[in-house]
Amino acid sequence: NAYDLGNIELSYFAKNNTEKISKISAQTINEVNGEYVTSVVNPNDIFDVKNGDDYNTIKFAFPNVKVGSILEYQYTLTSQNIYATEPWFFQHEIPTLNSKYETKVELYGVHTKLILGKRLQAKYSNIDRKAYQFELSNIPSVNELKYVYNVEKVSESIRLQFTKYDTYPEFRKDFEKYNLLNESEFAVKNYAKKIPNGSKDKGYRMSISN
């Protein structure tokens, strides 16, 4: 039933407050007598349901869904899992007018962008490693992908995968200044011992221990 597409479920890993979903907004857009009319999902009709020991599910339904309705929603997922994220799918069972994926990583590290789909790969072929915003428009239904057993393996999507930690930028500058980036642990410890202590000392302090 196509009307079931108006029922949205967003699962997240709630155990130990690892993830949470917030800032949810949703609306149905219908064309009535040549004008667009919006029906907003009431925040009181958005439910956070416990789903087992580890997961919760956000559930809500779009109002006034009709043939030709535009279903629009957005939300923010905050996660403490730095190693891998759930993939973001730009392509769905029904055609998508616009899909935007934007992340903010508060970590000195490097993430590899695993991109699937011809359109995403073409648009972001020369992607900068610091880029964390991706967007596609007028995306056809996944049903148009022919002779594919698992459409999720080839549909337009992106996943961030943690690759490595990046040295704290200010320390990196100091290490480069004293040519310590490629030095041994012994040399770095000797350098650390020369850093003065005391509340009146200015600058960064660093201690290294076994």
C-alpha positions as CSV (number, residue, x, y, z in Angstrom):
1,N,0.0,0.0,0.0
2,A,1.6,3.3,-1.1
3,Y,-0.1,5.1,1.8
4,D,2.1,3.2,4.2
5,L,5.0,5.3,2.9
6,G,3.6,8.1,5.0
7,N,4.5,6.1,8.2
8,I,8.0,6.9,9.2
9,E,10.2,5.0,11.6
10,L,13.7,6.1,12.6
11,S,15.7,3.7,14.7
12,Y,18.8,4.7,16.8
13,F,21.1,3.0,19.3
14,A,19.9,4.4,22.6
15,K,21.9,2.2,25.0
16,N,24.2,4.3,27.3
17,N,23.0,7.4,25.4
18,T,25.2,6.5,22.5
19,E,22.8,8.1,20.0
20,K,19.8,10.4,20.0
21,I,17.5,11.9,17.4
22,S,16.2,15.5,17.8
23,K,15.0,18.5,15.9
24,I,12.4,16.5,14.0
25,S,10.1,18.4,11.6
26,A,7.8,17.0,9.0
27,Q,5.0,18.1,6.7
28,T,2.8,17.0,3.9
29,I,2.5,19.2,0.8
30,N,-0.5,18.9,-1.5
31,E,-1.6,20.8,-4.5
32,V,-5.1,22.1,-4.0
33,N,-6.8,24.3,-6.7
34,G,-3.4,25.2,-8.1
35,E,-1.9,26.2,-4.8
36,Y,0.4,24.3,-2.4
37,V,-1.1,23.5,1.0
38,T,1.1,22.2,3.8
39,S,0.0,20.0,6.7
40,V,2.5,20.0,9.5
41,V,3.1,17.0,11.7
42,N,2.3,18.0,15.3
43,P,5.3,17.4,17.7
44,N,2.8,15.7,20.1
45,D,2.3,13.1,17.3
46,I,5.9,12.2,17.2
47,F,6.7,9.2,19.5
48,D,9.9,7.8,20.9
49,V,9.3,4.1,21.4
50,K,11.7,1.7,23.2
51,N,12.6,-1.2,20.8
52,G,14.4,-3.9,22.8
53,D,17.3,-3.3,25.2
54,D,19.5,-1.3,23.0
55,Y,17.4,0.6,20.4
56,N,14.7,3.2,20.3
57,T,12.5,4.1,17.4
58,I,11.0,7.5,16.5
59,K,7.6,7.0,14.9
60,F,5.3,9.5,13.2
61,A,2.7,9.6,10.4
62,F,2.2,12.2,7.7
63,P,-1.3,13.8,7.7
64,N,-3.5,14.2,4.6
65,V,-1.5,11.8,2.4
66,K,-3.0,11.6,-1.1
67,V,-1.9,10.6,-4.5
68,G,0.8,13.1,-5.6
69,S,1.6,14.3,-2.0
70,I,5.1,15.5,-1.3
71,L,6.4,14.1,2.0
72,E,9.1,16.3,3.6
73,Y,11.0,15.7,6.8
74,Q,14.3,16.4,8.5
75,Y,16.0,15.5,11.8
76,T,19.3,15.5,13.6
77,L,21.1,12.3,14.7
78,T,23.8,12.8,17.4
79,S,26.1,9.9,17.8
80,Q,29.1,9.0,20.0
81,N,30.0,6.2,17.7
82,I,33.1,7.6,15.9
83,Y,34.1,4.5,14.0
84,A,31.2,4.0,11.6
85,T,27.8,5.5,10.8
86,E,24.7,4.2,9.3
87,P,24.5,4.9,5.6
88,W,22.4,7.7,4.3
89,F,20.2,6.7,1.4
90,F,19.3,9.4,-1.1
91,Q,17.3,6.9,-3.2
92,H,14.1,5.3,-2.0
93,E,11.1,3.3,-3.1
94,I,9.4,6.5,-4.3
95,P,11.1,9.2,-6.3
96,T,12.8,11.9,-4.2
97,L,12.8,15.6,-5.1
98,N,15.7,16.5,-2.8
99,S,17.9,14.7,-0.2
100,K,20.6,16.4,1.8
101,Y,23.1,14.8,4.2
102,E,25.2,17.0,6.4
103,T,27.5,16.0,9.2
104,K,29.6,17.8,11.8
105,V,32.4,15.7,13.2
106,E,33.8,17.0,16.5
107,L,36.9,14.9,16.5
108,Y,40.4,15.3,15.3
109,G,40.3,12.4,13.0
110,V,40.0,11.3,9.4
111,H,36.8,9.7,7.9
112,T,36.6,7.9,4.6
113,K,33.5,8.6,2.5
114,L,32.1,5.4,1.1
115,I,30.0,6.6,-1.8
116,L,27.7,4.4,-3.9
117,G,25.6,5.3,-6.9
118,K,26.6,6.8,-10.3
119,R,25.2,10.2,-9.6
120,L,26.9,10.7,-6.3
121,Q,30.2,9.4,-7.6
122,A,30.0,11.7,-10.6
123,K,29.1,14.8,-8.5
124,Y,31.7,14.2,-5.8
125,S,34.5,12.5,-7.7
126,N,37.1,14.9,-6.5
127,I,35.8,15.2,-3.0
128,D,37.8,17.0,-0.3
129,R,38.4,14.9,2.9
130,K,37.0,17.8,4.9
131,A,33.7,17.9,3.0
132,Y,30.7,16.7,5.0
133,Q,27.8,18.0,3.0
134,F,26.2,16.1,0.2
135,E,23.0,16.7,-1.8
136,L,21.1,15.2,-4.7
137,S,17.9,16.3,-6.4
138,N,15.3,14.6,-8.7
139,I,16.3,11.1,-7.7
140,P,14.4,8.3,-9.4
141,S,12.9,5.3,-7.5
142,V,15.1,2.4,-6.7
143,N,12.6,0.3,-8.5
144,E,14.1,1.6,-11.8
145,L,17.3,-0.3,-11.0
146,K,16.9,-3.4,-13.1
147,Y,18.4,-6.8,-12.6
148,V,19.7,-6.0,-9.1
149,Y,19.2,-8.5,-6.3
150,N,20.0,-6.1,-3.4
151,V,19.2,-2.5,-4.4
152,E,20.8,-1.1,-1.2
153,K,24.2,-2.2,-2.6
154,V,24.0,0.0,-5.6
155,S,21.5,2.8,-4.8
156,E,22.7,6.3,-4.2
157,S,24.1,6.4,-0.6
158,I,27.0,7.5,1.5
159,R,28.6,6.2,4.7
160,L,31.3,7.7,6.8
161,Q,34.0,5.3,8.1
162,F,36.6,6.3,10.6
163,T,40.1,5.8,9.3
164,K,42.6,7.3,11.8
165,Y,43.1,9.9,14.5
166,D,44.7,13.1,13.5
167,T,47.2,14.8,15.8
168,Y,45.8,17.7,17.7
169,P,46.5,20.6,15.3
170,E,48.4,22.9,17.7
171,F,50.6,20.0,18.8
172,R,51.2,19.1,15.2
173,K,52.4,22.7,14.5
174,D,54.9,22.3,17.4
175,F,56.0,18.9,16.3
176,E,56.6,20.2,12.8
177,K,58.5,23.2,14.1
178,Y,60.9,21.0,16.0
179,N,61.0,18.2,13.4
180,L,59.5,15.7,15.8
181,L,56.8,14.1,13.7
182,N,59.0,11.4,12.4
183,E,61.3,11.1,15.5
184,S,61.4,8.3,18.0
185,E,59.4,8.1,21.2
186,F,62.7,8.8,23.1
187,A,63.3,12.0,21.3
188,V,59.7,13.2,21.8
189,K,59.9,12.5,25.6
190,N,63.1,14.5,25.8
191,Y,61.4,17.4,24.1
192,A,58.4,17.1,26.5
193,K,60.8,17.3,29.5
194,K,62.0,20.7,28.3
195,I,58.5,22.2,28.4
196,P,58.3,24.5,31.5
197,N,55.7,23.9,34.2
198,G,53.9,26.5,36.3
199,S,50.8,28.6,36.1
200,K,52.6,31.6,34.8
201,D,54.1,29.8,31.8
202,K,52.3,30.6,28.5
203,G,51.6,28.3,25.7
204,Y,50.7,24.6,25.5
205,R,51.9,22.0,27.9
206,M,52.3,18.3,27.1
207,S,53.2,15.4,29.3
208,I,54.1,11.9,28.0
209,S,54.2,8.8,30.2
210,N,54.7,5.1,29.6
